[in-house]
Amino acid sequence: MSDRAGRAAAAATAVAAAHGLRSAWTRVLHDGVNVVVHLAPVPVVARVATLTPLLRPDPARPSGREVALAGALAAAGAAVVPPSDLLPPGPHVHDGLTLTFWTRVEVLPRTPTPAEVATALAGLHEVLAGLPVTGRPLDTPLDDLAVFSERAGAWGVEPAVRARTAEQVEVLRPRLSGRVQVLHGDAHPGNLLATPDGWRWADLEDTCAGPPEWDLACLQLTSRLDGRAALDAAGGPSDAELAPWLELRRLHARAWTSVVRAGHTSGSADSR
């Protein structure tokens, strides 16, 4: 277990205990931009923002949006992993870390087919389209890229790279128009979990309002399966029609790759 994961597990244990929920042991399920910790044996998973603050100075904002959206979707009967009902889901802050709590679901060792992802995303979009829209369209990727251009020099990203990113975003902005609704924000197959009750979407931290093409671009560019086949299965737009959103997705992914690289290089995610 990395020092980052250990600190995240300690924070999750402490906050859960403060709300009367004591775990016998912790198991780190994922150690990436966020650390995901199972507070065994209770059916609660903590999601702890570790590297996130490098690109999102106020991690409670996306965490709060994620909890609110997941709760609304679960109440509407959408196939999502719901926030925990065994303690306040958060966001909480402990030892400088922001964390949220989720219902643990059994995850089966199965990856979806392109057609299954397309069907699952269409079903999610149908429910999302009925939710009230808040915030500026595409504020999540656009705000992340603005912070990247301003601050990534501290991680060793060259000034020319940061300047070019800012210029590319400004060129793209006028082309990112369309019907606006609430979106998943990071709709790739890694965030679609196989459970005994069927496929469930997770990781709504990148949610934002915007044209559905943003979610479709996230799916098209996945390395986990044939994204083009998934879009074709849903009768989705062509790559030419998705061009500006595909370019924005590439820029956004590169920014987060820099975050992960910076976190692994420093061995710390504090950025506090």
C-alpha positions as CSV (number, residue, x, y, z in Angstrom):
1,M,0.0,0.0,0.0
2,S,1.4,3.4,-1.0
3,D,1.7,6.2,1.6
4,R,-1.1,8.0,-0.2
5,A,-3.4,5.0,0.0
6,G,-2.5,4.5,3.6
7,R,-3.4,8.0,4.5
8,A,-6.6,7.8,2.6
9,A,-7.6,4.6,4.4
10,A,-6.8,6.2,7.7
11,A,-9.0,9.2,6.9
12,A,-11.9,7.0,5.8
13,T,-11.7,4.9,8.9
14,A,-11.6,8.0,11.2
15,V,-14.6,9.7,9.5
16,A,-16.6,6.5,9.5
17,A,-15.9,5.9,13.2
18,A,-16.9,9.4,14.1
19,H,-20.3,8.5,12.6
20,G,-20.5,5.3,14.6
21,L,-19.4,3.0,11.8
22,R,-16.4,0.9,12.7
23,S,-14.6,-1.4,10.3
24,A,-12.5,-4.4,11.2
25,W,-10.0,-3.8,8.4
26,T,-9.7,-1.8,5.2
27,R,-9.0,-3.0,1.7
28,V,-7.8,-0.6,-1.0
29,L,-9.7,-1.3,-4.2
30,H,-8.1,1.3,-6.3
31,D,-5.2,3.7,-6.0
32,G,-5.2,6.3,-8.7
33,V,-6.4,9.9,-8.9
34,N,-8.8,8.9,-6.1
35,V,-8.2,6.1,-3.6
36,V,-11.1,3.8,-3.2
37,V,-11.3,1.9,0.2
38,H,-13.6,-0.8,1.3
39,L,-14.4,-0.5,5.1
40,A,-14.7,-4.2,5.6
41,P,-16.8,-6.0,6.5
42,V,-19.5,-3.4,6.3
43,P,-20.9,-2.6,2.8
44,V,-19.4,0.8,2.6
45,V,-16.7,2.1,0.2
46,A,-14.9,5.4,0.7
47,R,-13.7,7.5,-2.3
48,V,-10.9,9.7,-1.2
49,A,-9.6,12.6,-3.4
50,T,-5.8,12.3,-3.3
51,L,-4.4,13.6,-6.6
52,T,-7.6,15.4,-7.5
53,P,-6.6,18.7,-5.8
54,L,-3.7,19.2,-8.2
55,L,-6.2,20.0,-10.9
56,R,-9.3,20.8,-8.8
57,P,-8.3,23.2,-5.9
58,D,-11.7,22.7,-4.2
59,P,-12.3,18.9,-4.4
60,A,-15.4,19.2,-2.2
61,R,-17.2,20.8,-5.2
62,P,-17.0,17.9,-7.6
63,S,-17.4,15.4,-4.8
64,G,-20.6,17.2,-3.7
65,R,-21.9,17.3,-7.2
66,E,-21.2,13.6,-7.6
67,V,-23.0,12.6,-4.4
68,A,-26.0,14.8,-5.3
69,L,-26.3,13.5,-8.8
70,A,-25.9,9.8,-7.8
71,G,-28.6,10.3,-5.1
72,A,-31.0,11.8,-7.6
73,L,-30.3,9.1,-10.2
74,A,-30.7,6.3,-7.6
75,A,-34.0,7.9,-6.5
76,A,-35.1,8.0,-10.1
77,G,-34.3,4.3,-10.6
78,A,-31.3,4.7,-12.7
79,A,-28.6,2.0,-12.8
80,V,-25.9,3.7,-10.7
81,V,-24.0,2.9,-7.6
82,P,-25.8,4.9,-4.8
83,P,-24.3,6.9,-2.0
84,S,-24.1,5.1,1.3
85,D,-27.2,5.2,3.5
86,L,-25.3,3.9,6.6
87,L,-23.7,7.3,7.3
88,P,-23.8,10.7,5.7
89,P,-22.2,10.3,2.3
90,G,-20.4,13.6,2.4
91,P,-18.3,15.2,1.2
92,H,-16.3,15.1,4.4
93,V,-12.8,16.6,5.0
94,H,-10.3,14.8,7.3
95,D,-6.6,15.4,7.5
96,G,-6.8,17.7,4.5
97,L,-8.4,15.0,2.4
98,T,-11.9,15.2,0.9
99,L,-13.9,11.9,0.9
100,T,-17.3,10.5,0.2
101,F,-19.0,7.2,1.1
102,W,-20.8,4.8,-1.2
103,T,-22.8,1.6,-1.1
104,R,-20.5,-1.3,-1.8
105,V,-21.7,-3.4,-4.7
106,E,-20.4,-6.8,-5.7
107,V,-18.4,-6.3,-8.9
108,L,-18.3,-9.3,-11.3
109,P,-15.1,-9.9,-13.4
110,R,-16.8,-9.0,-16.6
111,T,-16.2,-6.3,-19.2
112,P,-19.1,-4.9,-21.3
113,T,-19.4,-5.3,-25.0
114,P,-19.7,-2.2,-27.2
115,A,-23.4,-2.8,-27.6
116,E,-23.9,-3.2,-23.8
117,V,-22.1,0.1,-23.1
118,A,-24.1,1.9,-25.7
119,T,-27.4,0.5,-24.3
120,A,-26.3,1.4,-20.7
121,L,-25.3,5.0,-21.7
122,A,-28.5,5.5,-23.6
123,G,-30.5,4.5,-20.5
124,L,-28.5,6.8,-18.3
125,H,-28.9,9.7,-20.7
126,E,-32.7,9.2,-20.7
127,V,-32.8,9.7,-16.9
128,L,-30.2,12.5,-16.9
129,A,-32.2,14.4,-19.5
130,G,-35.0,14.8,-17.0
131,L,-32.8,16.4,-14.3
132,P,-32.5,20.1,-13.9
133,V,-29.4,21.7,-15.5
134,T,-27.1,23.8,-13.4
135,G,-23.7,25.3,-14.0
136,R,-22.0,26.4,-17.2
137,P,-21.9,23.9,-20.0
138,L,-18.8,21.7,-19.9
139,D,-17.5,23.5,-16.9
140,T,-15.7,20.4,-15.6
141,P,-13.3,19.8,-18.5
142,L,-13.0,23.5,-19.3
143,D,-12.2,24.5,-15.7
144,D,-9.8,21.6,-15.4
145,L,-7.9,22.7,-18.5
146,A,-7.8,26.3,-17.3
147,V,-6.1,25.2,-14.1
148,F,-3.8,23.0,-16.0
149,S,-2.6,25.9,-18.2
150,E,-2.1,28.0,-15.1
151,R,-0.5,25.6,-12.6
152,A,1.0,22.6,-14.4
153,G,4.4,24.3,-14.5
154,A,4.8,23.3,-10.9
155,W,4.6,19.7,-12.1
156,G,7.3,20.2,-14.8
157,V,5.0,20.8,-17.7
158,E,6.7,23.1,-20.2
159,P,5.3,26.6,-20.7
160,A,4.8,25.9,-24.5
161,V,2.6,22.9,-23.7
162,R,0.5,24.9,-21.3
163,A,0.2,27.8,-23.7
164,R,-0.7,25.6,-26.6
165,T,-3.4,23.8,-24.5
166,A,-5.0,27.2,-23.6
167,E,-4.9,28.2,-27.3
168,Q,-6.5,25.0,-28.4
169,V,-9.3,25.3,-25.9
170,E,-10.1,28.8,-27.0
171,V,-10.3,27.6,-30.7
172,L,-12.6,24.8,-29.6
173,R,-15.0,26.8,-27.5
174,P,-17.3,28.1,-30.3
175,R,-17.6,24.6,-31.7
176,L,-18.8,23.0,-28.5
177,S,-22.5,24.0,-28.8
178,G,-25.6,21.9,-28.9
179,R,-28.5,20.7,-26.8
180,V,-27.6,20.9,-23.1
181,Q,-28.5,18.3,-20.4
182,V,-26.9,16.8,-17.4
183,L,-24.1,14.4,-18.3
184,H,-22.1,11.6,-16.7
185,G,-18.9,13.4,-17.7
186,D,-16.6,10.4,-17.9
187,A,-18.7,7.8,-19.6
188,H,-16.1,5.1,-20.5
189,P,-16.5,1.4,-19.8
190,G,-14.2,1.4,-16.8
191,N,-17.0,3.3,-15.0
192,L,-19.6,0.8,-15.9
193,L,-19.6,-2.0,-13.4
194,A,-21.0,-5.6,-13.8
195,T,-23.0,-6.5,-10.7
196,P,-25.4,-9.3,-9.9
197,D,-28.2,-6.8,-10.6
198,G,-26.9,-5.8,-14.0
199,W,-24.7,-3.0,-15.2
200,R,-24.3,0.1,-12.9
201,W,-22.6,3.4,-13.6
202,A,-20.1,4.7,-11.1
203,D,-17.6,7.6,-10.8
204,L,-19.8,10.6,-11.5
205,E,-17.2,13.1,-10.2
206,D,-16.8,14.6,-13.7
207,T,-20.5,15.3,-14.1
208,C,-21.4,18.6,-15.8
209,A,-24.0,20.0,-18.1
210,G,-23.4,20.0,-21.8
211,P,-24.2,18.4,-25.2
212,P,-24.5,14.6,-25.0
213,E,-21.6,14.5,-27.6
214,W,-19.2,15.0,-24.7
215,D,-20.2,11.7,-23.1
216,L,-20.1,10.1,-26.5
217,A,-16.6,11.4,-27.1
218,C,-15.5,9.9,-23.8
219,L,-16.8,6.5,-25.0
220,Q,-15.4,6.8,-28.5
221,L,-11.9,7.3,-27.3
222,T,-11.8,4.6,-24.7
223,S,-8.9,2.1,-24.9
224,R,-11.0,-0.6,-23.1
225,L,-13.0,-1.6,-26.1
226,D,-14.0,-0.5,-29.7
227,G,-15.6,2.9,-28.9
228,R,-16.5,3.5,-32.5
229,A,-18.4,0.2,-32.5
230,A,-20.2,1.3,-29.3
231,L,-21.3,4.5,-31.0
232,D,-22.4,2.7,-34.1
233,A,-24.5,0.3,-32.0
234,A,-26.4,3.3,-30.7
235,G,-26.7,5.0,-34.0
236,G,-24.3,7.7,-32.8
237,P,-22.7,10.5,-34.6
238,S,-19.7,10.1,-36.9
239,D,-16.1,11.0,-35.8
240,A,-16.3,14.0,-38.0
241,E,-19.5,15.2,-36.2
242,L,-17.8,14.5,-32.9
243,A,-14.5,16.2,-33.8
244,P,-14.5,19.2,-31.4
245,W,-15.6,17.0,-28.5
246,L,-13.0,14.3,-29.3
247,E,-10.3,17.0,-29.3
248,L,-11.5,18.4,-26.0
249,R,-11.5,14.9,-24.6
250,R,-7.9,14.3,-25.7
251,L,-6.8,17.6,-24.1
252,H,-8.6,16.7,-20.9
253,A,-7.1,13.2,-20.8
254,R,-3.6,14.6,-21.3
255,A,-4.1,17.0,-18.4
256,W,-5.1,14.2,-16.1
257,T,-2.2,12.0,-17.3
258,S,0.1,14.9,-16.2
259,V,-1.7,14.9,-12.8
260,V,-1.1,11.1,-12.3
261,R,2.5,11.5,-13.4
262,A,3.1,14.4,-11.0
263,G,1.6,12.4,-8.2
264,H,3.7,9.3,-8.8
265,T,6.8,11.4,-9.2
266,S,6.4,13.3,-5.9
267,G,5.0,10.3,-4.0
268,S,2.5,12.7,-2.5
269,A,-0.9,14.1,-3.4
270,D,-1.2,16.7,-0.8
271,S,-0.9,19.9,-2.8
272,R,-2.3,21.6,0.2
